[in-house]
Amino acid sequence: MRLRLSALADADIVQILQQTRRLFGPLQVRAYADLIKAGLQMIAADPARASIQDRSEIFPGLRSFHLELAGRKRGSAAHLLYFGVVNEEEVVVYRVLHEAMAPKRRLAVALRSERSDN
């Protein structure tokens, strides 16, 4: 399935990697970038995989995937991909948020932006 990042999701990833570099250094930023890439590939390959959570309580059709599940060990990631499937052919990642963040408000902005762009 085709994969697309919203402008906010793209900005989230840039910010996450900048902060990772600042806090943990260049080797860890490379490892986390690879983990994000693996997570994106996993949801594009199978957006209905068992490890994906239905988040319809936030918005109909919204799903989330914890990036820890793309890693080889527990605790390897602290972010979630929030996404939806559009027209049965495209996975759109709306945001990439830290697990401690309350996603509802942050996703509302991303979803409004996506609907106005289409």
Beta strands, then each sheet from edge to edge (+ up, - down):
strand 1: 2-5
strand 2: 53-54
strand 3: 63-66
strand 4: 79-86
strand 5: 90-98
sheet 1: 1+ 5+ 4- 3+ 2-
end
